[in-house]
Amino acid sequence: MAKLNGSNLTDKQDMFCREYIVDFNATQAAIRAGYSSKTANRIAVVLLSNVVIQEKVKELVEERKAKLEQQGIDVIKELEKIAGIDVFDHIEIAPHVVEKVSGEGDKKVAVSYEISMVDLKTGADGKAISKVKMGQGGLEVTFHDRNKALELLGKHKGLFNDKLELSGEVSVELSDAVKDYLNKRTK
C-alpha cells in the first residue's frame, strides 16, 4: 500500500508534483518519480487530472515563484551595496607627526600616514570586498567592481535603451532625373 505524506498524496505522487515543476514535462516527471517508463505518459495524464495534485502543483509553483522573487530582491540589494561602496568606509588614515631637531637646534616636522582596514567584516560576508590578501606592501584589499554593479542595476531598472524607435510617416520626393529614368524603364 502506498504511504501518504500528510497532504493526501502518496510519496510517489508528491515526488511527481515536485518533478513536474522542474520542466513541466509530465511524462518525464512520472518517470523521475518512479513510475514505469512504459506507462508514464498515461499515468501522467491521470495524475494531472487529479484535483489534489493540481492544487499541490499550484502550491509548489507559487512557492518557487516567491523564492525566485526573493532571490531577485536579494541580488538587487547586493548590487546596491556594491554600487554604493565607499572605500573610505573601510579604511582609516592616521597621520603620524614626528618632530626632528637638528644639531643646530632647528626643528623639522615630518608627517607620515598609516592606512589600515577598519571594517573587514563587510568583506567577510561577501558584501563589498571581493578579496583580501597579504602582499609585499602589506594588506591588499580588492573591492567588487562598482561600475559593473551600477551597470547591472541600470539595466535592471531600464535606464539604458540600446534600441532606437522611430514612428511617423516618411515621404520621399524624387528628383526629375530619377522620375525620367523610372519612366523610361517602365516603357
C-alpha positions in Angstrom: 0.0 0.0 0.0 1.3 3.5 -0.9 2.2 5.7 2.0 0.5 9.1 2.4 2.8 12.0 3.1 0.4 14.2 5.1 -1.1 16.1 2.1 -3.4 13.3 0.9 -0.8 12.4 -1.7 1.4 9.3 -1.7 5.1 9.8 -1.6 5.2 8.9 -5.3 2.5 11.5 -6.2 4.2 14.1 -4.2 7.5 13.4 -6.0 5.7 13.6 -9.3 4.5 17.1 -8.4 8.0 18.2 -7.4 9.5 16.7 -10.5 6.7 18.2 -12.7 7.6 21.8 -11.8 11.2 21.2 -12.8 10.4 21.3 -16.6 6.6 20.9 -16.8 7.1 17.6 -18.8 4.5 15.3 -17.2 5.8 12.1 -18.8 9.4 12.7 -17.7 8.3 13.8 -14.2 6.4 10.5 -13.9 9.5 8.5 -14.9 11.7 10.5 -12.5 9.1 10.0 -9.7 9.5 6.2 -10.1 6.6 5.3 -12.4 7.2 2.8 -15.2 8.6 4.4 -18.4 6.2 2.2 -20.4 3.1 3.7 -18.9 4.5 7.1 -17.8 2.6 9.1 -20.5 -0.7 7.5 -19.5 -0.2 7.8 -15.7 1.0 11.4 -16.2 -2.4 12.3 -17.7 -4.2 10.6 -14.9 -2.0 12.3 -12.3 -2.5 15.8 -13.8 -6.3 15.3 -13.8 -6.3 14.7 -10.0 -7.5 17.9 -8.3 -5.3 17.3 -5.2 -2.2 17.0 -7.5 -3.3 20.1 -9.4 -3.5 22.0 -6.1 -0.1 20.7 -5.0 1.5 21.7 -8.3 -0.1 25.2 -8.0 1.2 25.5 -4.4 4.8 24.4 -5.4 4.8 26.8 -8.4 3.7 29.7 -6.0 6.5 28.7 -3.6 9.0 28.6 -6.4 7.8 32.0 -7.7 8.1 33.6 -4.2 11.6 32.1 -3.8 12.7 33.4 -7.2 11.3 36.8 -6.4 13.1 36.9 -3.1 16.4 35.8 -4.8 15.9 38.6 -7.3 15.4 41.1 -4.5 18.5 39.8 -2.7 20.6 40.2 -5.8 19.4 43.8 -6.3 20.3 44.5 -2.6 23.8 43.1 -3.1 24.3 45.1 -6.2 23.1 48.3 -4.5 25.6 47.6 -1.6 28.5 47.1 -4.1 27.4 50.1 -6.2 27.2 52.3 -3.1 30.6 51.3 -1.6 32.8 54.0 -0.4 36.4 52.8 0.1 36.8 55.3 2.9 34.1 53.5 4.9 36.6 50.6 5.2 39.9 52.2 5.7 41.4 54.5 8.3 44.1 57.0 7.6 46.1 58.1 10.6 48.7 60.8 10.4 51.9 60.5 12.4 53.7 63.7 13.1 57.3 63.5 14.0 59.5 66.4 15.1 63.2 66.2 14.4 65.7 68.5 16.0 68.9 69.0 14.2 72.3 69.6 15.9 71.8 73.3 15.5 68.5 73.4 17.3 66.4 73.6 14.1 63.1 71.8 14.3 61.7 69.9 11.3 58.3 68.3 11.2 57.8 65.2 9.2 54.3 63.7 8.6 53.7 60.2 7.6 50.4 58.4 7.1 49.4 54.9 8.2 46.5 53.3 6.3 44.6 50.4 7.9 41.4 48.5 7.4 38.7 49.3 9.9 35.8 47.1 8.7 36.7 43.8 7.3 33.5 42.1 8.3 31.8 43.7 5.4 34.2 41.8 3.1 33.9 38.6 5.1 30.3 38.0 4.2 30.9 38.9 0.5 29.1 42.3 0.6 31.7 44.8 -0.6 35.2 43.2 -0.5 36.0 40.5 -3.0 39.5 39.6 -1.9 41.8 40.3 1.0 45.4 39.0 0.9 48.8 39.8 2.3 51.1 41.3 -0.3 54.6 42.7 -0.3 53.3 46.2 0.7 51.0 44.8 3.4 47.3 44.0 3.3 45.8 44.1 -0.2 42.1 44.6 -0.4 40.1 44.2 -3.6 36.6 45.6 -3.7 33.9 44.2 -6.0 33.6 46.0 -9.4 31.4 49.1 -8.6 31.0 50.0 -12.3 29.7 46.6 -13.1 27.2 46.7 -10.3 26.0 50.1 -11.4 25.7 48.8 -15.0 23.6 45.8 -13.9 21.4 48.0 -11.7 20.9 50.4 -14.6 19.9 47.6 -16.9 17.5 46.1 -14.3 15.8 49.5 -13.8 15.6 50.1 -17.6 17.9 53.1 -17.6 19.7 52.1 -20.7 18.0 51.7 -24.1 20.1 50.4 -26.9 17.2 50.4 -29.3 16.1 53.5 -31.2 12.4 53.5 -32.0 11.1 55.7 -34.8 7.5 56.3 -35.7 5.6 58.5 -38.1 5.2 58.9 -41.8 8.1 59.1 -44.2 7.7 60.9 -47.5 10.1 60.6 -50.4 10.4 63.3 -53.1 12.1 62.0 -56.3 14.1 64.3 -58.4 13.0 64.9 -62.0 16.0 63.0 -63.3 15.0 59.9 -61.2 11.4 60.3 -62.4 12.6 60.4 -66.0 14.8 57.3 -65.5 11.9 55.4 -63.9 9.5 56.4 -66.7 12.0 55.2 -69.4 12.4 51.9 -67.6 8.7 51.2 -67.3 8.1 51.8 -71.0 
